[in-house]
Amino acid sequence: MKTLEFHRDEKKGRVTVSCADGEVSVYSHCAYCKHCKGIWVGKRMTPTPQAQAFSDIRRGTAPDENLMNAAMMFNTLIRDGSAIECDDDANEGYHTRY
């Protein structure tokens, strides 16, 4: 596991990290990457909400709208967080979660 620190651009409202693919947006890449395992908020690592929501949907125990709620929660955690916990130790780069 590795921790990727956020690079914030307040003027453009962007948050990026240095990934194997280069500098990527957390909102459009990490949110949908299977390597993203959590968000560091303060001294605590919070698991990605999408992973749990997707798991529940595949088992048929939750409606599809839970995935949208998880994406909104992810964005909230990114706003308050400082880094992404990534398990891409082999430097494969982005790999879609879905």
Secondary structure, 3 states (H helix, E strand, C coil): CEEEECEEECCCCEEEEEECCEEEECCCCHHHECCEEEEEECCEEEECHHHHHHHHHHHCCCCCHHHHHHHHHHHHHHHHCCEEEECCCCCCCCCECC
